[in-house]
Amino acid sequence: MNVKEALDYLLEKFTLERYIYLGSTIISTLALFFLVGYNFYKGADIVNIISLFGPSGVIAYSGSRILKMWNDCITLITKVVENGN
């Protein structure tokens, strides 16, 4: 397996996961912007401030999973390159 085949394999393997994380990150970011705007418009109380933790947590989790996925990809590619295949 050469580097191009390894990349193609990894991109194919993680296609659904990438789209799920991308979608959840986009939805969470939009929700976060909406809640921030709502807090400025209505004035912030404790319930509105606590509501910001949901979308920001999903963004952080999605980001960490994407970084783990690419770390796994780089690890595999490094092994392929080191083996000289």
Summary of the structure (lengths in Angstrom):
residues: 85
radius of gyration: 18.8
end to end distance: 5.7
largest distance: 61.3
contacts: 207
relative contact order: 0.17
helix: 89%
strand: 0%
